[in-house]
Amino acid sequence: MIVHDLDDLVLESDEESGIQELGRRFLARGPWTTVVFLVRTKTDPEGDWEGPFLWLHRYQKVSQGWKLVSRFRTTETAQLQTLAEALEDWKGYFSPGM
């Protein structure tokens, strides 16, 4: 998948695709760019939305634009909650002067 401009990146976010983007953040920009998405999904058009889930995508700059190289996706809401708790516990390590 090649994206011409990451600022124009759109997840297929609608009822038909079963993906709803709730938010996004760029964690790093440069030749290797990392974007994190908060999404809800559903596998059945008549089903309920599940999530939220975290999708972490890495893009590499190539001559045509940006190439999706790797991605990590949480598959259970509990995983996102555990990650949030870990980051909260570790936030002291992120302060300046550590």
Buried (B, 14 or more C-beta within 10 A) or exposed (E): EEBEEBEEBEBEBEEEEBBBBEEBEEEEEEEEBBBBBBBBBBEEEEEEEBBBBBBBBBBEEEEEBBBBEEEEEBEEBEEBEEEEEEEEEEEEEEEEEE
